[in-house]
Amino acid sequence: MKKKRQTGVKEQAEMHPSDSFQDEEEGETEEAEPSVKAKRIRSEEEKEVVVYHPVKLSRNDLYRPPTAEELNQLKEAESLFHCSLLKMQMEELLKEVVLSEHRKQQIDSFIQTVTKLIQTVPKTPKVEVNDMSWLSGAVKVPFLLLPKTTKGKFCMAPPASVDLIGSYALGTCIKPHIRVDMAVTIPAEVLQPKDFLNQRPCPTHLDVWKNGLAFRIQVAYHREPQVLRERVTAEELLVVRDNEEAQALEMATIHKPLLTSMLHGLQQQHPCFGAVCRLAKRWLAAQLFSDEITEDAADLLVASLFLQPAPFTAPGSPQVGFLRFLHLLSSFDWRNNPLVVNLNNQLTAADYTEIKNDFMASRDSLPVMFLATPKDKKLSLWTRRAPSIQMLQRVMMVAAESLKVLECQLMDGSQMQDVRVVMRPPLEAYDVLIHLNPNQVPLLGQAVDPPAVTFNRGVVPNGAPQSGGPLPVIDYNPVTLYLMELREAFGDLALFFCDPYGGTVISVLWKPKTFVSAPFKTSQITARTVEVTGEEVKTIPNFGAILEDFRVLGKGLVKSVEAKTEKWAF
Protein backbone atom coordinates (compact mmCIF):
# COMPACT_ATOMS: atom_id res chain seq x y z
CA MET A 1 0.00 0.00 0.00
CA LYS A 2 2.85 2.35 0.74
CA LYS A 3 4.42 1.62 -2.61
CA LYS A 4 1.20 2.46 -4.36
CA ARG A 5 0.93 5.76 -2.53
CA GLN A 6 4.52 6.62 -3.38
CA THR A 7 3.93 5.98 -7.07
CA GLY A 8 0.83 8.15 -7.10
CA VAL A 9 2.56 11.10 -5.49
CA LYS A 10 5.56 10.81 -7.74
CA GLU A 11 3.40 10.86 -10.82
CA GLN A 12 1.72 14.01 -9.62
CA ALA A 13 5.02 15.68 -8.84
CA GLU A 14 6.18 15.00 -12.36
CA MET A 15 2.92 16.30 -13.84
CA HIS A 16 3.40 19.23 -16.22
CA PRO A 17 1.72 22.49 -15.09
CA SER A 18 -0.10 22.75 -18.41
CA ASP A 19 -2.06 19.48 -17.92
CA SER A 20 -5.84 19.64 -17.95
CA PHE A 21 -8.06 20.14 -14.92
CA GLN A 22 -9.28 16.56 -15.23
CA ASP A 23 -5.81 15.20 -14.38
CA GLU A 24 -5.59 17.54 -11.41
CA GLU A 25 -8.89 16.29 -10.02
CA GLU A 26 -7.73 12.66 -10.35
CA GLY A 27 -4.55 13.48 -8.43
CA GLU A 28 -6.36 15.17 -5.54
CA THR A 29 -7.46 11.86 -4.00
CA GLU A 30 -3.95 10.46 -4.06
CA GLU A 31 -2.52 13.67 -2.64
CA ALA A 32 -4.78 13.53 0.41
CA GLU A 33 -2.48 11.08 2.28
CA PRO A 34 1.14 12.11 1.53
CA SER A 35 3.99 10.05 2.95
CA VAL A 36 7.45 11.08 4.07
CA LYS A 37 9.10 9.67 0.99
CA ALA A 38 6.63 11.51 -1.23
CA LYS A 39 7.61 14.78 0.44
CA ARG A 40 11.26 14.13 -0.35
CA ILE A 41 10.41 13.47 -3.99
CA ARG A 42 8.36 16.68 -4.11
CA SER A 43 11.19 18.76 -2.64
CA GLU A 44 13.61 17.37 -5.21
CA GLU A 45 11.25 18.15 -8.06
CA GLU A 46 10.65 21.72 -6.83
CA LYS A 47 14.33 22.46 -7.24
CA GLU A 48 14.04 21.86 -10.96
CA VAL A 49 13.10 24.73 -13.28
CA VAL A 50 9.38 24.65 -14.05
CA VAL A 51 8.10 26.31 -17.23
CA TYR A 52 4.44 27.30 -17.17
CA HIS A 53 2.46 27.17 -20.38
CA PRO A 54 -0.92 28.81 -21.04
CA VAL A 55 -3.90 26.56 -20.51
CA LYS A 56 -6.92 26.82 -22.78
CA LEU A 57 -10.03 26.62 -20.63
CA SER A 58 -13.42 25.74 -21.95
CA ARG A 59 -16.41 28.04 -21.62
CA ASN A 60 -17.93 25.75 -18.98
CA ASP A 61 -14.79 26.08 -16.85
CA LEU A 62 -14.72 29.88 -17.14
CA TYR A 63 -18.43 30.49 -16.56
CA ARG A 64 -19.27 27.72 -14.14
CA PRO A 65 -22.61 28.41 -12.42
CA PRO A 66 -22.49 28.50 -8.61
CA THR A 67 -23.52 25.37 -6.80
CA ALA A 68 -26.37 25.18 -4.31
CA GLU A 69 -23.90 25.09 -1.42
CA GLU A 70 -22.16 28.27 -2.64
CA LEU A 71 -25.51 30.02 -3.03
CA ASN A 72 -26.46 29.06 0.52
CA GLN A 73 -23.15 30.43 1.82
CA LEU A 74 -23.74 33.73 0.02
CA LYS A 75 -27.25 33.90 1.45
CA GLU A 76 -25.95 33.26 4.97
CA ALA A 77 -23.30 35.97 4.55
CA GLU A 78 -25.94 38.42 3.34
CA SER A 79 -28.23 37.61 6.26
CA LEU A 80 -25.34 38.05 8.69
CA PHE A 81 -24.46 41.41 7.15
CA HIS A 82 -28.01 42.73 7.64
CA CYS A 83 -28.62 41.32 11.12
CA SER A 84 -28.56 43.52 14.21
CA LEU A 85 -26.05 41.29 15.99
CA LEU A 86 -23.32 42.19 13.51
CA LYS A 87 -24.15 45.87 13.94
CA MET A 88 -23.81 45.61 17.71
CA GLN A 89 -20.49 43.79 17.40
CA MET A 90 -19.16 46.44 15.02
CA GLU A 91 -20.21 49.20 17.41
CA GLU A 92 -18.36 47.51 20.27
CA LEU A 93 -15.25 47.13 18.11
CA LEU A 94 -15.39 50.78 17.10
CA LYS A 95 -15.55 51.82 20.75
CA GLU A 96 -12.27 50.03 21.36
CA VAL A 97 -10.44 51.92 18.60
CA VAL A 98 -11.57 55.41 19.66
CA LEU A 99 -8.59 57.73 20.02
CA SER A 100 -7.68 58.86 23.49
CA GLU A 101 -7.52 62.53 24.42
CA HIS A 102 -3.73 62.39 24.57
CA ARG A 103 -3.56 60.96 21.05
CA LYS A 104 -5.96 63.63 19.77
CA GLN A 105 -3.78 66.37 21.27
CA GLN A 106 -0.71 64.91 19.59
CA ILE A 107 -2.46 64.89 16.20
CA ASP A 108 -3.69 68.48 16.62
CA SER A 109 -0.21 69.59 17.63
CA PHE A 110 1.29 67.90 14.57
CA ILE A 111 -1.24 69.57 12.25
CA GLN A 112 -0.55 73.00 13.75
CA THR A 113 3.20 72.51 13.36
CA VAL A 114 2.86 71.52 9.71
CA THR A 115 0.53 74.47 9.07
CA LYS A 116 3.05 76.92 10.52
CA LEU A 117 5.82 75.44 8.39
CA ILE A 118 3.73 75.76 5.23
CA GLN A 119 2.85 79.37 6.04
CA THR A 120 6.52 80.26 6.42
CA VAL A 121 7.38 79.11 2.90
CA PRO A 122 8.35 82.27 0.96
CA LYS A 123 6.33 83.24 -2.08
CA THR A 124 8.05 83.00 -5.44
CA PRO A 125 7.10 84.84 -8.62
CA LYS A 126 5.24 82.92 -11.29
CA VAL A 127 7.44 81.64 -14.12
CA GLU A 128 6.79 79.79 -17.32
CA VAL A 129 7.00 76.03 -17.38
CA ASN A 130 9.89 76.04 -19.84
CA ASP A 131 11.88 78.72 -17.95
CA MET A 132 15.26 77.26 -16.92
CA SER A 133 17.01 80.47 -15.85
CA TRP A 134 17.20 79.17 -12.27
CA LEU A 135 19.39 76.25 -13.37
CA SER A 136 23.15 76.48 -13.43
CA GLY A 137 25.02 75.89 -16.65
CA ALA A 138 26.58 72.71 -15.27
CA VAL A 139 23.23 70.92 -15.23
CA LYS A 140 23.00 68.55 -18.18
CA VAL A 141 19.67 66.88 -17.36
CA PRO A 142 17.33 67.02 -20.39
CA PHE A 143 13.91 68.57 -19.81
CA LEU A 144 10.68 68.04 -21.75
CA LEU A 145 10.05 71.56 -22.99
CA LEU A 146 6.76 72.98 -24.15
CA PRO A 147 6.69 74.43 -27.68
CA LYS A 148 6.83 78.20 -27.79
CA THR A 149 4.09 78.33 -30.42
CA THR A 150 1.31 75.78 -30.57
CA LYS A 151 0.43 74.47 -34.00
CA GLY A 152 -3.21 73.76 -33.17
CA LYS A 153 -5.96 76.17 -32.23
CA PHE A 154 -9.12 76.10 -30.17
CA CYS A 155 -12.14 75.90 -32.42
CA MET A 156 -15.50 74.63 -31.21
CA ALA A 157 -17.78 73.03 -33.80
CA PRO A 158 -21.05 71.31 -32.81
CA PRO A 159 -21.44 68.02 -34.69
CA ALA A 160 -24.19 67.74 -37.29
CA SER A 161 -26.47 64.79 -36.59
CA VAL A 162 -27.42 62.88 -39.73
CA ASP A 163 -30.03 60.14 -39.34
CA LEU A 164 -29.74 57.40 -41.95
CA ILE A 165 -32.83 55.29 -42.56
CA GLY A 166 -32.21 51.68 -43.54
CA SER A 167 -31.47 48.19 -42.26
CA TYR A 168 -28.49 45.91 -42.51
CA ALA A 169 -28.08 42.21 -41.84
CA LEU A 170 -25.91 42.34 -38.71
CA GLY A 171 -26.95 38.88 -37.50
CA THR A 172 -28.41 37.98 -34.14
CA CYS A 173 -27.50 40.17 -31.17
CA ILE A 174 -27.01 38.36 -27.88
CA LYS A 175 -25.24 41.04 -25.83
CA PRO A 176 -26.61 44.37 -24.53
CA HIS A 177 -23.52 46.30 -25.70
CA ILE A 178 -22.32 45.92 -29.26
CA ARG A 179 -18.78 46.89 -30.23
CA VAL A 180 -18.09 47.35 -33.92
CA ASP A 181 -14.45 47.40 -34.99
CA MET A 182 -13.85 49.92 -37.78
CA ALA A 183 -10.62 49.84 -39.75
CA VAL A 184 -9.36 53.40 -40.28
CA THR A 185 -6.61 53.69 -42.88
CA ILE A 186 -4.29 56.67 -42.29
CA PRO A 187 -1.74 57.44 -45.01
CA ALA A 188 1.82 57.91 -43.82
CA GLU A 189 2.08 61.41 -45.29
CA VAL A 190 -0.72 62.56 -43.00
CA LEU A 191 1.23 61.73 -39.86
CA GLN A 192 4.70 62.94 -40.87
CA PRO A 193 4.64 66.34 -42.62
CA LYS A 194 1.34 67.42 -41.04
CA ASP A 195 0.38 67.75 -37.42
CA PHE A 196 -3.34 67.09 -37.61
CA LEU A 197 -5.87 64.43 -38.49
CA ASN A 198 -9.29 64.79 -40.04
CA GLN A 199 -11.02 62.21 -37.84
CA ARG A 200 -11.11 61.16 -34.19
CA PRO A 201 -12.33 57.63 -33.37
CA CYS A 202 -14.07 57.00 -30.03
CA PRO A 203 -15.61 53.86 -28.52
CA THR A 204 -19.16 55.06 -29.26
CA HIS A 205 -18.77 57.16 -32.42
CA LEU A 206 -16.42 58.53 -35.07
CA ASP A 207 -16.01 62.30 -35.59
CA VAL A 208 -15.11 63.33 -39.13
CA TRP A 209 -14.02 66.80 -40.30
CA LYS A 210 -14.79 67.18 -44.01
CA ASN A 211 -14.96 70.38 -46.07
CA GLY A 212 -15.41 72.56 -43.00
CA LEU A 213 -18.25 70.48 -41.53
CA ALA A 214 -18.08 68.14 -38.54
CA PHE A 215 -19.99 64.87 -38.77
CA ARG A 216 -20.51 62.21 -36.11
CA ILE A 217 -20.92 58.63 -37.34
CA GLN A 218 -22.66 56.14 -35.05
CA VAL A 219 -23.66 52.54 -35.65
CA ALA A 220 -27.20 51.56 -34.67
CA TYR A 221 -28.90 48.18 -34.59
CA HIS A 222 -32.70 48.03 -34.69
CA ARG A 223 -32.92 45.11 -32.20
CA GLU A 224 -30.64 46.64 -29.59
CA PRO A 225 -33.46 48.33 -27.57
CA GLN A 226 -35.20 44.98 -27.27
CA VAL A 227 -31.97 43.33 -26.16
CA LEU A 228 -31.51 45.98 -23.46
CA ARG A 229 -34.92 45.06 -22.06
CA GLU A 230 -34.04 41.38 -21.78
CA ARG A 231 -32.47 40.03 -18.61
CA VAL A 232 -31.64 36.46 -17.65
CA THR A 233 -32.45 35.63 -14.03
CA ALA A 234 -30.54 33.27 -11.75
CA GLU A 235 -33.03 30.55 -12.65
CA GLU A 236 -32.08 31.07 -16.33
CA LEU A 237 -35.46 32.60 -17.16
CA LEU A 238 -35.68 35.35 -19.77
CA VAL A 239 -37.41 38.43 -18.30
CA VAL A 240 -38.35 41.46 -20.42
CA ARG A 241 -38.53 44.76 -18.51
CA ASP A 242 -38.57 48.27 -19.87
CA ASN A 243 -35.86 50.71 -18.73
CA GLU A 244 -34.72 54.26 -19.45
CA GLU A 245 -31.65 53.19 -21.42
CA ALA A 246 -33.76 51.15 -23.83
CA GLN A 247 -36.30 53.96 -24.19
CA ALA A 248 -33.62 56.54 -24.98
CA LEU A 249 -31.97 54.26 -27.53
CA GLU A 250 -35.32 53.46 -29.13
CA MET A 251 -36.10 57.16 -29.44
CA ALA A 252 -32.73 57.88 -31.07
CA THR A 253 -32.61 54.92 -33.46
CA ILE A 254 -36.25 54.25 -34.36
CA HIS A 255 -38.68 57.06 -33.58
CA LYS A 256 -36.45 60.05 -34.35
CA PRO A 257 -35.34 58.88 -37.84
CA LEU A 258 -38.97 58.13 -38.69
CA LEU A 259 -40.06 61.58 -37.52
CA THR A 260 -37.21 63.20 -39.47
CA SER A 261 -38.34 61.44 -42.63
CA MET A 262 -41.93 62.62 -42.19
CA LEU A 263 -40.93 66.21 -41.46
CA HIS A 264 -38.70 66.20 -44.53
CA GLY A 265 -41.74 65.33 -46.63
CA LEU A 266 -43.65 68.21 -45.04
CA GLN A 267 -40.76 70.57 -45.85
CA GLN A 268 -41.05 69.59 -49.51
CA GLN A 269 -44.73 70.60 -49.50
CA HIS A 270 -44.33 73.87 -47.53
CA PRO A 271 -41.00 75.69 -48.16
CA CYS A 272 -41.37 78.00 -45.15
CA PHE A 273 -41.83 75.13 -42.69
CA GLY A 274 -38.11 75.01 -41.84
CA ALA A 275 -37.88 78.76 -41.23
CA VAL A 276 -40.88 78.68 -38.87
CA CYS A 277 -39.29 75.79 -36.95
CA ARG A 278 -36.05 77.75 -36.53
CA LEU A 279 -37.90 80.83 -35.26
CA ALA A 280 -39.94 78.75 -32.82
CA LYS A 281 -36.88 76.92 -31.47
CA ARG A 282 -34.92 80.16 -31.13
CA TRP A 283 -37.77 81.74 -29.18
CA LEU A 284 -37.98 78.73 -26.85
CA ALA A 285 -34.21 78.79 -26.29
CA ALA A 286 -34.09 82.55 -25.72
CA GLN A 287 -36.94 82.36 -23.20
CA LEU A 288 -35.10 79.53 -21.38
CA PHE A 289 -37.70 76.88 -22.31
CA SER A 290 -35.55 74.66 -24.55
CA ASP A 291 -35.20 72.00 -21.82
CA GLU A 292 -38.96 71.90 -21.26
CA ILE A 293 -40.12 71.76 -24.90
CA THR A 294 -37.56 69.80 -26.90
CA GLU A 295 -36.71 70.44 -30.54
CA ASP A 296 -38.72 67.41 -31.68
CA ALA A 297 -41.79 68.60 -29.76
CA ALA A 298 -41.38 72.08 -31.27
CA ASP A 299 -41.22 70.55 -34.76
CA LEU A 300 -44.50 68.73 -34.13
CA LEU A 301 -46.16 71.90 -32.82
CA VAL A 302 -45.16 73.78 -35.96
CA ALA A 303 -46.17 70.84 -38.17
CA SER A 304 -49.70 70.98 -36.75
CA LEU A 305 -50.00 74.58 -38.03
CA PHE A 306 -49.44 73.37 -41.60
CA LEU A 307 -51.43 70.12 -41.38
CA GLN A 308 -54.49 71.50 -39.52
CA PRO A 309 -54.48 75.25 -40.32
CA ALA A 310 -58.28 75.71 -40.03
CA PRO A 311 -59.91 78.20 -39.91
CA PHE A 312 -56.94 79.73 -41.78
CA THR A 313 -54.85 78.49 -44.65
CA ALA A 314 -51.35 77.10 -44.21
CA PRO A 315 -48.78 79.80 -43.33
CA GLY A 316 -47.07 81.25 -46.38
CA SER A 317 -44.25 83.13 -44.63
CA PRO A 318 -42.04 82.55 -41.57
CA GLN A 319 -43.46 85.61 -39.78
CA VAL A 320 -47.06 84.38 -40.04
CA GLY A 321 -46.06 80.89 -38.98
CA PHE A 322 -44.23 82.22 -35.91
CA LEU A 323 -47.25 84.30 -34.84
CA ARG A 324 -49.53 81.27 -35.15
CA PHE A 325 -47.05 79.21 -33.15
CA LEU A 326 -47.26 81.69 -30.26
CA HIS A 327 -51.06 81.72 -30.58
CA LEU A 328 -51.19 77.92 -30.44
CA LEU A 329 -49.06 77.76 -27.31
CA SER A 330 -51.03 80.42 -25.47
CA SER A 331 -54.60 79.48 -26.42
CA PHE A 332 -54.76 75.69 -26.83
CA ASP A 333 -56.67 73.79 -24.11
CA TRP A 334 -53.92 71.39 -23.08
CA ARG A 335 -55.91 70.13 -20.11
CA ASN A 336 -58.91 68.74 -21.98
CA ASN A 337 -57.69 68.08 -25.53
CA PRO A 338 -54.82 66.24 -27.21
CA LEU A 339 -52.99 67.93 -30.08
CA VAL A 340 -53.20 65.51 -33.01
CA VAL A 341 -50.52 65.89 -35.70
CA ASN A 342 -51.70 63.94 -38.75
CA LEU A 343 -48.39 63.33 -40.52
CA ASN A 344 -48.77 61.99 -44.08
CA ASN A 345 -52.57 61.98 -43.56
CA GLN A 346 -52.42 58.50 -42.06
CA LEU A 347 -55.08 59.10 -39.40
CA THR A 348 -58.76 58.51 -40.14
CA ALA A 349 -61.86 59.80 -38.38
CA ALA A 350 -61.98 56.60 -36.34
CA ASP A 351 -58.39 57.19 -35.23
CA TYR A 352 -59.26 60.71 -34.05
CA THR A 353 -62.13 59.30 -31.98
CA GLU A 354 -59.93 56.56 -30.53
CA ILE A 355 -57.20 59.05 -29.56
CA LYS A 356 -59.74 61.32 -27.89
CA ASN A 357 -61.39 58.49 -25.93
CA ASP A 358 -58.08 57.04 -24.75
CA PHE A 359 -56.93 60.53 -23.76
CA MET A 360 -60.00 61.21 -21.61
CA ALA A 361 -59.87 57.75 -20.01
CA SER A 362 -56.22 58.08 -18.92
CA ARG A 363 -55.85 61.86 -18.57
CA ASP A 364 -54.36 61.85 -15.07
CA SER A 365 -51.50 59.54 -16.04
CA LEU A 366 -50.67 61.21 -19.38
CA PRO A 367 -48.25 64.11 -19.97
CA VAL A 368 -49.51 67.66 -19.50
CA MET A 369 -48.79 68.51 -23.15
CA PHE A 370 -50.09 65.55 -25.16
CA LEU A 371 -48.96 65.26 -28.80
CA ALA A 372 -50.42 62.38 -30.83
CA THR A 373 -48.98 61.17 -34.14
CA PRO A 374 -49.84 58.21 -36.42
CA LYS A 375 -47.04 56.16 -34.81
CA ASP A 376 -47.69 57.41 -31.27
CA LYS A 377 -51.39 57.51 -30.41
CA LYS A 378 -51.39 56.75 -26.68
CA LEU A 379 -48.09 57.74 -24.99
CA SER A 380 -46.93 61.13 -26.36
CA LEU A 381 -43.29 60.05 -26.41
CA TRP A 382 -41.96 63.51 -27.29
CA THR A 383 -43.46 65.23 -24.20
CA ARG A 384 -43.44 62.34 -21.74
CA ARG A 385 -40.81 63.88 -19.44
CA ALA A 386 -41.47 67.60 -19.87
CA PRO A 387 -42.93 70.16 -19.51
CA SER A 388 -44.44 70.13 -16.03
CA ILE A 389 -47.71 71.85 -15.17
CA GLN A 390 -45.98 74.91 -13.72
CA MET A 391 -43.60 75.29 -16.65
CA LEU A 392 -46.39 74.87 -19.22
CA GLN A 393 -48.36 77.63 -17.51
CA ARG A 394 -45.35 79.93 -17.69
CA VAL A 395 -44.77 79.04 -21.36
CA MET A 396 -48.40 79.93 -22.13
CA MET A 397 -48.12 83.24 -20.27
CA VAL A 398 -44.86 84.29 -21.94
CA ALA A 399 -46.18 83.22 -25.36
CA ALA A 400 -49.30 85.35 -24.88
CA GLU A 401 -47.23 88.41 -23.92
CA SER A 402 -44.84 87.89 -26.84
CA LEU A 403 -47.76 87.62 -29.27
CA LYS A 404 -49.25 90.83 -27.89
CA VAL A 405 -45.96 92.71 -28.37
CA LEU A 406 -45.54 91.54 -31.96
CA GLU A 407 -49.15 92.36 -32.83
CA CYS A 408 -48.69 95.89 -31.45
CA GLN A 409 -45.62 96.33 -33.65
CA LEU A 410 -47.59 95.24 -36.72
CA MET A 411 -50.61 97.42 -35.94
CA ASP A 412 -48.63 100.53 -35.03
CA GLY A 413 -46.55 101.69 -37.98
CA SER A 414 -44.60 104.17 -35.85
CA GLN A 415 -42.94 101.38 -33.85
CA MET A 416 -39.73 99.79 -35.02
CA GLN A 417 -40.19 96.24 -36.28
CA ASP A 418 -37.77 94.22 -34.14
CA VAL A 419 -38.53 90.58 -33.38
CA ARG A 420 -35.63 90.47 -30.90
CA VAL A 421 -37.83 92.23 -28.36
CA VAL A 422 -39.70 88.99 -27.67
CA MET A 423 -36.41 87.05 -27.52
CA ARG A 424 -35.20 88.77 -24.34
CA PRO A 425 -36.33 86.76 -21.30
CA PRO A 426 -37.68 88.40 -18.14
CA LEU A 427 -35.24 87.56 -15.37
CA GLU A 428 -37.19 89.09 -12.48
CA ALA A 429 -38.94 85.81 -11.65
CA TYR A 430 -35.74 83.91 -10.83
CA ASP A 431 -34.05 83.60 -7.44
CA VAL A 432 -30.37 83.51 -8.44
CA LEU A 433 -28.59 84.74 -11.57
CA ILE A 434 -25.20 83.25 -12.44
CA HIS A 435 -23.41 85.64 -14.80
CA LEU A 436 -20.87 83.97 -17.09
CA ASN A 437 -17.66 85.34 -18.54
CA PRO A 438 -18.48 86.15 -22.20
CA ASN A 439 -14.96 85.21 -23.29
CA GLN A 440 -15.62 81.61 -22.22
CA VAL A 441 -18.97 81.19 -24.05
CA PRO A 442 -18.25 79.45 -27.38
CA LEU A 443 -21.52 80.39 -29.15
CA LEU A 444 -21.53 84.04 -28.11
CA GLY A 445 -21.91 85.14 -31.73
CA GLN A 446 -25.32 83.40 -31.88
CA ALA A 447 -26.75 85.37 -28.94
CA VAL A 448 -29.85 87.52 -29.35
CA ASP A 449 -27.76 90.60 -28.59
CA PRO A 450 -24.20 89.69 -29.63
CA PRO A 451 -21.38 91.99 -28.49
CA ALA A 452 -20.14 94.68 -30.84
CA VAL A 453 -16.62 93.26 -30.77
CA THR A 454 -16.53 89.54 -31.39
CA PHE A 455 -13.63 87.13 -31.42
CA ASN A 456 -12.90 83.83 -33.13
CA ARG A 457 -12.38 81.73 -30.04
CA GLY A 458 -14.76 78.80 -30.12
CA VAL A 459 -16.23 79.42 -33.57
CA VAL A 460 -15.04 78.88 -37.10
CA PRO A 461 -13.34 82.09 -38.38
CA ASN A 462 -15.62 84.25 -40.53
CA GLY A 463 -18.37 81.68 -40.09
CA ALA A 464 -17.44 80.04 -43.40
CA PRO A 465 -16.59 76.35 -43.81
CA GLN A 466 -12.96 75.67 -44.58
CA SER A 467 -11.56 72.60 -46.22
CA GLY A 468 -8.62 70.90 -44.57
CA GLY A 469 -6.95 72.23 -41.46
CA PRO A 470 -6.75 70.63 -38.03
CA LEU A 471 -9.68 68.81 -36.50
CA PRO A 472 -11.49 71.31 -34.23
CA VAL A 473 -12.69 70.66 -30.71
CA ILE A 474 -15.99 68.98 -31.48
CA ASP A 475 -18.97 68.97 -29.12
CA TYR A 476 -17.18 70.78 -26.28
CA ASN A 477 -19.21 73.51 -24.63
CA PRO A 478 -18.13 74.59 -21.12
CA VAL A 479 -21.53 76.17 -20.45
CA THR A 480 -23.33 72.90 -21.16
CA LEU A 481 -20.88 70.93 -19.02
CA TYR A 482 -21.27 73.43 -16.17
CA LEU A 483 -25.07 73.10 -16.38
CA MET A 484 -24.78 69.32 -16.19
CA GLU A 485 -22.65 69.55 -13.05
CA LEU A 486 -25.09 71.99 -11.42
CA ARG A 487 -28.09 69.78 -12.12
CA GLU A 488 -26.27 66.69 -10.93
CA ALA A 489 -25.21 68.31 -7.66
CA PHE A 490 -28.22 70.53 -6.88
CA GLY A 491 -31.00 69.13 -9.07
CA ASP A 492 -33.10 68.21 -6.03
CA LEU A 493 -32.93 71.79 -4.69
CA ALA A 494 -33.28 74.06 -7.72
CA LEU A 495 -34.06 74.33 -11.43
CA PHE A 496 -31.45 75.74 -13.81
CA PHE A 497 -32.20 77.55 -17.08
CA CYS A 498 -29.88 78.92 -19.77
CA ASP A 499 -29.98 79.95 -23.42
CA PRO A 500 -27.84 77.33 -25.21
CA TYR A 501 -27.12 79.71 -28.11
CA GLY A 502 -24.76 82.26 -26.61
CA GLY A 503 -26.53 82.87 -23.31
CA THR A 504 -24.36 84.54 -20.66
CA VAL A 505 -26.76 84.12 -17.72
CA ILE A 506 -27.84 80.94 -15.92
CA SER A 507 -31.10 81.48 -14.06
CA VAL A 508 -31.79 79.51 -10.89
CA LEU A 509 -35.22 78.86 -9.38
CA TRP A 510 -35.43 77.26 -5.94
CA LYS A 511 -37.85 74.38 -5.52
CA PRO A 512 -40.51 74.89 -2.81
CA LYS A 513 -39.27 71.96 -0.71
CA THR A 514 -35.84 73.61 -0.44
CA PHE A 515 -37.07 76.05 2.24
CA VAL A 516 -38.70 73.34 4.38
CA SER A 517 -36.73 72.24 7.42
CA ALA A 518 -36.27 68.49 7.64
CA PRO A 519 -35.38 66.10 10.47
CA PHE A 520 -31.69 65.39 10.83
CA LYS A 521 -30.53 62.46 8.68
CA THR A 522 -27.00 61.73 7.57
CA SER A 523 -28.28 60.80 4.11
CA GLN A 524 -29.95 64.22 3.68
CA ILE A 525 -27.25 66.55 4.97
CA THR A 526 -26.06 67.71 1.55
CA ALA A 527 -26.20 71.52 1.18
CA ARG A 528 -27.84 71.83 4.61
CA THR A 529 -26.79 72.99 8.05
CA VAL A 530 -27.89 71.65 11.42
CA GLU A 531 -30.21 73.71 13.64
CA VAL A 532 -30.82 72.63 17.25
CA THR A 533 -33.94 73.87 19.02
CA GLY A 534 -34.18 72.38 22.49
CA GLU A 535 -34.18 68.63 21.99
CA GLU A 536 -35.24 68.86 18.35
CA VAL A 537 -32.53 68.65 15.68
CA LYS A 538 -33.40 69.78 12.16
CA THR A 539 -31.56 70.71 8.99
CA ILE A 540 -32.11 73.89 7.00
CA PRO A 541 -30.64 74.83 3.61
CA ASN A 542 -27.24 76.50 3.72
CA PHE A 543 -27.71 79.02 0.92
CA GLY A 544 -24.36 80.70 1.52
CA ALA A 545 -22.51 77.43 0.95
CA ILE A 546 -24.65 76.63 -2.10
CA LEU A 547 -23.86 79.97 -3.74
CA GLU A 548 -20.18 79.48 -2.97
CA ASP A 549 -20.36 76.04 -4.61
CA PHE A 550 -21.80 77.71 -7.71
CA ARG A 551 -18.65 79.84 -7.91
CA VAL A 552 -16.28 76.98 -7.18
CA LEU A 553 -17.80 74.64 -9.77
CA GLY A 554 -17.64 77.36 -12.41
CA LYS A 555 -14.21 78.76 -11.61
CA GLY A 556 -12.92 80.55 -14.69
CA LEU A 557 -16.38 80.49 -16.28
CA VAL A 558 -18.52 82.25 -13.67
CA LYS A 559 -18.15 86.02 -13.57
CA SER A 560 -20.47 86.73 -10.62
CA VAL A 561 -23.41 85.25 -8.71
CA GLU A 562 -26.36 87.55 -8.07
CA ALA A 563 -28.70 86.40 -5.29
CA LYS A 564 -32.16 87.94 -5.10
CA THR A 565 -32.74 87.21 -1.42
CA GLU A 566 -35.86 89.41 -1.25
CA LYS A 567 -37.70 86.73 -3.26
CA TRP A 568 -36.79 83.87 -0.96
CA ALA A 569 -39.65 82.87 1.35
CA PHE A 570 -38.52 80.87 4.37
HELIX and SHEET records of a PDB file:
HELIX    1   1 LYS A    2  ALA A   13  1                                  12    
HELIX    2   2 PHE A   21  GLU A   31  1                                  11    
HELIX    3   3 VAL A   36  GLU A   46  1                                  11    
HELIX    4   4 ARG A   59  LEU A   62  1                                   4    
HELIX    5   5 ALA A   68  HIS A   82  1                                  15    
HELIX    6   6 SER A   84  GLU A   96  1                                  13    
HELIX    7   7 GLU A  101  GLN A  119  1                                  19    
HELIX    8   8 ALA A  188  LEU A  191  1                                   4    
HELIX    9   9 GLU A  224  ARG A  229  1                                   6    
HELIX   10  10 GLU A  244  GLU A  250  1                                   7    
HELIX   11  11 MET A  251  HIS A  255  3                                   5    
HELIX   12  12 LYS A  256  GLN A  269  1                                  14    
HELIX   13  13 PHE A  273  ALA A  286  1                                  14    
HELIX   14  14 GLU A  295  LEU A  307  1                                  13    
HELIX   15  15 PRO A  318  SER A  331  1                                  14    
HELIX   16  16 LEU A  343  ASN A  345  5                                   3    
HELIX   17  17 ALA A  349  ALA A  361  1                                  13    
HELIX   18  18 ARG A  363  SER A  365  5                                   3    
HELIX   19  19 LEU A  381  THR A  383  5                                   3    
HELIX   20  20 ILE A  389  MET A  411  1                                  23    
HELIX   21  21 VAL A  419  MET A  423  5                                   5    
HELIX   22  22 PRO A  438  GLN A  440  5                                   3    
HELIX   23  23 LEU A  444  GLN A  446  5                                   3    
HELIX   24  24 PRO A  461  GLY A  463  5                                   3    
HELIX   25  25 PRO A  478  PHE A  490  1                                  13    
HELIX   26  26 PRO A  512  PHE A  515  5                                   4    
HELIX   27  27 THR A  522  GLN A  524  5                                   3    
HELIX   28  28 PHE A  543  LEU A  553  1                                  11    
HELIX   29  29 THR A  565  LYS A  567  5                                   3    
SHEET    1   A 2 MET A 156  ALA A 157  0                                        
SHEET    2   A 2 VAL A 473  ILE A 474  1                                        
SHEET    1   B 3 GLN A 199  PRO A 201  0                                        
SHEET    2   B 3 LEU A 206  LYS A 210 -1                                        
SHEET    3   B 3 LEU A 213  ILE A 217 -1                                        
SHEET    1   C 2 GLU A 230  VAL A 232  0                                        
SHEET    2   C 2 LEU A 238  VAL A 240 -1                                        
SHEET    1   D 2 LEU A 339  VAL A 340  0                                        
SHEET    2   D 2 LEU A 371  ALA A 372  1                                        
SHEET    1   E 4 ALA A 494  CYS A 498  0                                        
SHEET    2   E 4 VAL A 505  TRP A 510 -1                                        
SHEET    3   E 4 VAL A 432  LEU A 436 -1                                        
SHEET    4   E 4 VAL A 558  ALA A 563 -1                                        
SHEET    1   F 3 ALA A 518  PRO A 519  0                                        
SHEET    2   F 3 GLU A 536  PRO A 541 -1                                        
SHEET    3   F 3 ARG A 528  THR A 533 -1                                        
END                                                                             
